[in-house]
């Protein structure tokens, strides 16, 4: 029966990859973009899951067991986990499916996540795990505390999530259409592997899969639903010790998630091995360790606590979600800051050759990396064009002039190849602020989440999309934006 975990995991991985479903971004956008649009998708997952669990428990199909609430472990662990997912560039499930897209930084984070979780649960750090989770309150879920049916909470949550979704869908309909890539496929192939999946239908599917996970997992002897942290620790323990007792339905689930996401990435042309810079590699190591330690202490990650325990209306689930959000907020304040350029990006006639120019001005790279900026006057060329390039993209180390467009607009380029989300969007916003109305910004990126984030930002701020296309068979895209005078 554990093979059903592989099948359900494959479906989950495919859906998450195609829907760009990452809880890190959903929570992060609340603080960085002041938008609850993404978080509404998480509420939809919880609501659908809660309705499904209420039905399964009321009919006696499953009997979930919820541990007494461990306040210290849950709050501290979830906060640490929130810090880690920002550094790693994705939550637990997001790190698994981004690994399937070929992001070596996610491979590193996933390795450290599994090792640290295994150390907390079964190894050298188990003393820390036991010490910080031994103090518990004798409460489990809100329905149990109030002695009411789970339906009392599930139905209002579902209605609230539906109302929020309708609000954001109407808001989207009133805004300019978001630019999309030119289709290369048609029919079912286009719908499944090419056309962007909207957050909200994706959330409904994930909620249904989360519900189905319970009876399938229970049939294998594992009384639980979706989970990422313990299965990751079990898989790591098996790989390092050969202990076959650790192979269970949950391990099959995460392996299936990886396979399903890989199939989706290959089918959509979004798989490519992408090696991070040294800075991003360090961030992946630190982020992965914080994720493993934090999720182990908290008793779950953004899936186990953020989707499953919340659907059971446990104290652990909702407190953990709030503490994760607090960690993301602090991490966003500390590390998600645009790296402003020294000097101006205003294009102007420059020297006839680079030999006449002074050295290129550039920003100082910190933990997040940064943007290199070549002032326009140093580049020469007919348009005197400035070039922005990301230090993480080796091919962009030498500035090159693009010239002006046939319409006479000045054109700049920003290379963010190799940068994980949200950095392509952060750097694009920073660069756009330094341009004049009517200037064009060519953004090169290979982060799959940015295929939605950048065009959506452009539509919301009023920047015209002049071109949006894939750069080749390997994952990578380029989008050309014209700065709008009314844009913020």
ROTI-342889 format. One line per field, with one value per residue (C-alpha): x, y, z; residue in three letters. Coordinates in steps of 0.5 Angstrom, whole numbers. Last residue first. Example, Ala and Ser with C-alpha at 12.3 -4.5 7.8 and 13.67 -1.06 7.14 Angstrom:
BEGIN
east: (27 25)
north: (-2 -9)
up: (14 16)
residu: (SER ALA)
END
This chain:
BEGIN
east: (9 7 4 9 10 17 17 18 22 22 27 26 30 29 33 30 31 30 23 19 16 16 14 10 8 9 2 4 -1 1 8 8 4 9 14 11 8 14 18 16 20 27 31 31 33 30 30 28 26 25 19 19 26 30 32 26 26 32 30 23 27 32 26 23 29 30 24 25 32 38 41 40 38 41 38 38 37 34 33 27 28 23 28 30 37 43 44 51 55 58 63 60 54 56 58 51 51 54 47 48 45 47 47 46 50 45 50 55 59 59 62 57 51 54 55 51 52 47 47 49 44 49 53 55 58 55 58 61 65 72 73 72 76 78 71 71 67 66 59 53 47 43 41 42 45 51 51 46 41 41 34 33 30 35 34 26 24 28 24 17 19 20 13 10 13 10 3 3 6 0 -5 -2 0 -7 -10 -16 -15 -14 -9 -6 -5 -4 1 3 5 5 9 13 12 13 15 22 23 21 26 32 30 29 34 39 37 37 44 46 42 45 52 50 47 53 58 53 48 49 42 41 35 28 23 21 14 14 21 19 12 16 21 15 12 19 20 13 13 20 16 10 14 18 11 8 14 22 25 25 30 35 41 45 46 41 35 37 36 29 27 29 25 19 19 19 15 8 1 -4 -3 -4 1 -1 -1 -9 -8 -3 -9 -14 -11 -8 -14 -16 -9 -10 -17 -13 -8 -13 -17 -10 -9 -16 -14 -7 -8 -4 0 -1 5 4 -3 -7 -2 -2 -9 -10 -5 3 8 4 6 8 3 2 -2 -9 -10 -14 -21 -21 -16 -20 -26 -21 -18 -25 -28 -22 -23 -30 -29 -24 -29 -34 -29 -27 -34 -36 -29 -30 -37 -36 -31 -36 -36 -33 -30 -23 -24 -27 -21 -16 -10 -10 -6 -1 6 13 18 18 25 28 26 29 35 37 35 41 46 41 34 29 34 39 34 32 39 41 34 34 42 41 34 38 44 39 35 41 43 36 35 27 26 30 25 20 23 25 18 15 20 19 23 29 33 34 27 25 30 28 21 23 27 20 16 21 21 13 12 18 16 8 8 1 -2 -1 -7 -9 -13 -19 -20 -26 -31 -36 -35 -28 -28 -33 -29 -23 -25 -28 -22 -18 -22 -21 -14 -12 -17 -13 -7 -9 -12 -4 -3 -7 -6 -2 2 8 14 10 4 8 13 7 5 12 14 8 10 5 8 2 5 10 5 1 6 9 2 1 7 6 -1 3 9 4 0 6 6 0)
north: (107 107 113 115 108 104 100 93 87 80 75 68 62 54 50 50 57 64 64 70 76 82 90 89 96 98 100 98 92 90 90 87 81 80 80 75 70 68 70 64 60 63 63 71 76 83 88 95 100 107 111 115 115 109 109 106 101 98 97 94 89 88 86 82 78 77 74 68 65 68 64 69 76 80 87 90 98 101 108 109 112 108 103 102 105 101 95 96 91 90 84 80 78 71 70 71 71 78 81 85 92 95 103 105 111 110 110 106 109 104 109 114 110 108 100 97 91 89 85 79 77 76 83 85 92 96 97 103 101 104 110 110 112 105 103 107 113 116 117 120 120 114 116 110 114 113 107 102 100 93 92 89 82 80 83 86 80 75 79 78 71 69 72 69 62 64 65 59 55 58 56 49 47 50 45 47 40 44 48 41 39 45 50 45 39 43 49 45 40 38 45 43 39 44 49 44 42 49 52 47 48 56 56 51 55 62 59 57 63 67 62 63 58 53 52 45 46 44 49 46 45 37 37 41 37 31 33 36 29 25 30 29 22 21 26 21 15 17 19 12 8 7 8 1 0 2 3 8 14 13 11 16 21 18 18 26 27 23 27 34 33 31 30 26 22 15 11 4 3 4 10 13 12 14 21 23 23 30 33 31 35 41 41 41 47 50 49 52 58 60 60 55 58 55 50 43 42 47 47 39 38 42 46 47 53 58 65 67 71 78 80 83 90 90 90 82 81 85 81 75 78 79 72 69 73 71 63 63 66 61 55 58 59 52 48 52 49 43 41 39 42 40 47 44 39 43 48 42 39 42 39 44 41 42 36 40 44 39 33 36 39 32 29 33 28 23 21 27 33 30 27 34 37 32 33 40 40 36 40 46 44 41 48 51 46 49 43 44 38 41 47 41 39 46 48 43 45 52 56 61 58 64 66 58 59 65 62 55 59 62 55 52 58 58 50 48 53 52 44 43 36 31 30 24 23 18 16 13 14 18 24 24 23 29 34 32 34 40 42 40 45 50 49 49 55 59 58 61 67 67 69 75 77 83 88 87 86 84 80 78 74 69 67 67 62 58 56 54 55 52 48 45 44 40 36 35 33 28 25 25 21 16 15 15 10 5 5 0)
up: (-18 -26 -29 -33 -36 -37 -43 -41 -45 -42 -43 -41 -39 -38 -44 -51 -52 -50 -48 -50 -47 -51 -51 -44 -42 -35 -32 -25 -24 -31 -30 -23 -26 -32 -27 -22 -27 -31 -24 -21 -26 -24 -31 -32 -37 -36 -42 -39 -44 -43 -44 -37 -35 -31 -24 -21 -26 -24 -17 -19 -23 -18 -13 -19 -20 -13 -11 -13 -14 -18 -23 -29 -26 -32 -33 -40 -41 -48 -49 -54 -61 -64 -67 -60 -57 -57 -53 -50 -47 -40 -38 -32 -36 -38 -31 -28 -20 -21 -24 -29 -31 -37 -39 -46 -49 -55 -61 -57 -51 -45 -40 -40 -39 -32 -31 -26 -22 -18 -11 -8 -2 4 1 -5 -6 -11 -18 -21 -28 -28 -32 -39 -45 -46 -46 -53 -56 -50 -47 -50 -44 -41 -34 -30 -24 -20 -14 -15 -10 -8 -6 1 2 7 14 13 9 14 20 16 14 22 24 18 21 28 25 22 28 32 27 26 34 36 32 27 24 17 21 23 15 11 15 20 16 9 12 16 22 29 31 33 27 23 26 26 18 16 20 17 10 10 12 7 2 4 3 -4 -6 -4 -8 -14 -16 -21 -25 -28 -33 -33 -35 -42 -40 -40 -37 -31 -30 -30 -25 -21 -21 -20 -14 -11 -12 -8 -2 -2 -2 4 7 6 9 8 15 17 11 16 11 15 11 5 10 15 10 7 14 15 9 11 18 14 9 11 8 12 18 21 18 18 10 10 14 9 3 8 10 3 0 4 2 -5 -5 -2 -7 -13 -9 -9 -16 -18 -14 -16 -23 -27 -33 -40 -42 -39 -37 -42 -48 -48 -47 -53 -57 -56 -57 -54 -54 -47 -43 -41 -35 -37 -35 -28 -27 -28 -23 -18 -19 -18 -12 -9 -11 -8 -1 -1 -2 3 8 6 7 14 16 14 17 24 26 22 26 31 38 45 46 47 42 37 38 37 42 49 55 55 53 56 53 46 48 51 47 40 44 46 39 36 35 32 31 30 31 27 22 21 20 15 11 11 9 3 1 2 -3 -8 -8 -9 -15 -18 -24 -24 -19 -14 -15 -13 -7 -4 -5 -1 5 3 -2 -3 2 6 6 8 14 17 17 20 26 27 27 31 37 37 36 41 46 46 46 44 46 40 35 33 26 26 19 15 21 17 22 21 13 12 17 14 7 9 13 7 2 7 8 1 0 6 2 -4 0 2 -5 -6 1 -2 1 -4 1 8 5 -1 4 6 -1 -3 2 1 -6 -11 -18 -21 -25 -20 -15 -19 -22 -15 -12 -17 -16 -9 -10 -14 -9 -3 -6 -7 1 0)
residu: (UNK UNK UNK UNK UNK UNK UNK UNK UNK UNK UNK UNK UNK UNK UNK UNK UNK UNK UNK UNK UNK UNK UNK UNK UNK UNK UNK UNK UNK UNK UNK UNK UNK UNK UNK UNK UNK UNK UNK UNK UNK UNK UNK UNK UNK UNK UNK UNK UNK UNK UNK UNK UNK UNK UNK UNK UNK UNK UNK UNK UNK UNK UNK UNK UNK UNK UNK UNK UNK UNK UNK UNK UNK UNK UNK UNK UNK UNK UNK UNK UNK UNK UNK UNK UNK UNK UNK UNK UNK UNK UNK UNK UNK UNK UNK UNK UNK UNK UNK UNK UNK UNK UNK UNK UNK UNK UNK UNK UNK UNK UNK UNK UNK UNK UNK UNK UNK UNK UNK UNK UNK UNK UNK UNK UNK UNK UNK UNK UNK UNK UNK UNK UNK UNK UNK UNK UNK UNK UNK UNK UNK UNK UNK UNK UNK UNK UNK UNK UNK UNK UNK UNK UNK UNK UNK UNK UNK UNK UNK UNK UNK UNK UNK UNK UNK UNK UNK UNK UNK UNK UNK UNK UNK UNK UNK UNK UNK UNK UNK UNK UNK UNK UNK UNK UNK UNK UNK UNK UNK UNK UNK UNK UNK UNK UNK UNK UNK UNK UNK UNK UNK UNK UNK UNK UNK UNK UNK UNK UNK UNK UNK UNK UNK UNK UNK UNK UNK UNK UNK UNK UNK UNK UNK UNK UNK UNK UNK UNK UNK UNK UNK UNK UNK UNK UNK UNK UNK UNK UNK UNK UNK UNK UNK UNK UNK UNK UNK UNK UNK UNK UNK UNK UNK UNK UNK UNK UNK UNK UNK UNK UNK UNK UNK UNK UNK UNK UNK UNK UNK UNK UNK UNK UNK UNK UNK UNK UNK UNK UNK UNK UNK UNK UNK UNK UNK UNK UNK UNK UNK UNK UNK UNK UNK UNK UNK UNK UNK UNK UNK UNK UNK UNK UNK UNK UNK UNK UNK UNK UNK UNK UNK UNK UNK UNK UNK UNK UNK UNK UNK UNK UNK UNK UNK UNK UNK UNK UNK UNK UNK UNK UNK UNK UNK UNK UNK UNK UNK UNK UNK UNK UNK UNK UNK UNK UNK UNK UNK UNK UNK UNK UNK UNK UNK UNK UNK UNK UNK UNK UNK UNK UNK UNK UNK UNK UNK UNK UNK UNK UNK UNK UNK UNK UNK UNK UNK UNK UNK UNK UNK UNK UNK UNK UNK UNK UNK UNK UNK UNK UNK UNK UNK UNK UNK UNK UNK UNK UNK UNK UNK UNK UNK UNK UNK UNK UNK UNK UNK UNK UNK UNK UNK UNK UNK UNK UNK UNK UNK UNK UNK UNK UNK UNK UNK UNK UNK UNK UNK UNK UNK UNK UNK UNK UNK UNK UNK UNK UNK UNK UNK UNK UNK UNK UNK UNK UNK UNK UNK UNK UNK UNK UNK UNK UNK UNK UNK UNK UNK UNK UNK UNK UNK UNK UNK UNK UNK UNK UNK UNK UNK UNK UNK UNK UNK UNK UNK UNK UNK UNK UNK UNK UNK UNK UNK UNK UNK UNK UNK UNK)
END
